[in-house]
Amino acid sequence: MRHTDGPRRCLNTGRFEGFHQLFKAFALFAPEDAGVEHLKALALVARTLRDTSICTKLRSNPDPATLYTILTEDKADKAA
């Protein structure tokens, strides 16, 4: 498939080919005068998402409360 062809729908599955599936997304909002706090938060997100066990747990749990628990428990466990 050439880059200019765009995505194609697979006849067997109905899914689009040529793109990776997005499993989670996040947004980081910070006021203009936030200094470096937003960079620290972004670094924490990057470090957290490099942990394959956390990513596996996030992928297998669609409930927002469970996702929050996974993220906060892992952070608290590492700090102890």
Residue, then its C-alpha position, 0 to 999 in steps of 0.5 A: m500500500r502506498h502512503t497516498d492510498g490512505p486506509r483500506r477496510c479489510l473485507n474479513t474484519g471490517r477494520f481499517e488496515g494501515f493504522h495502529q489501533l489507539f488503546k488510550a489517550f490523555a490530555l494535559f492542560a496547563p496555564e501559560d504561567a505553569g512553569v515546568e510543572h506541566l513538563k514534570a507531569l508529562a515526564l510522569v505520564a511517559r515513565t508510567l506508560r513505559d511500564t508494560s505491566i501498567c499498560t497491560k492492566l490499562r488495556s484490560n480494564p475499560d472502567p474509568a474508576t478502575l483505570y484511576t485505581i491502577l494509575t494511583e496504586d502503582k504510583a503509591d507503591k513505587a513511592a513507598 
